[in-house]
Amino acid sequence: MSAFEFSGHAGYDESGKDLVCAGASTIAIGTVNAIYALLQIQPEVEQAAEGGGYLKVDLPTDLEPEVDAKLQLIVQVMTAQVYSMVQNYGQYIQINYNQVGGGTR
């Protein structure tokens, strides 16, 4: 995976009380923090300045194979966590995969 993006609001509850949105945000930011803390990699992060609801993280692609494997494991853990949320709150959160170069799968 070369990037991930979280966008929108879950709509589970009003702003400030939305546990689904808070959970997804925690997973996303926790992943960025884990990448930095464990691998000393600072990914490129873009986020909404006001109102929240948007985070895009571009991951480096020019890493040594061993470091890249660790990075991909961290991202896989993030995906598994979000998938668990989808299983319980699927009407409020979804996962979309986009292949580099176009297309959604």
Buried (B, 14 or more C-beta within 10 A) or exposed (E): BEBBEBEEBBEBEEEEEBEBBBBBBEBBBBBBEBBEEEBEBEBEEEBEEEEBBBBBBEBBEEBEEEEBEBBEEBBEBBBEBBEEBBEEBEEBBEEEEEEEEEEEE
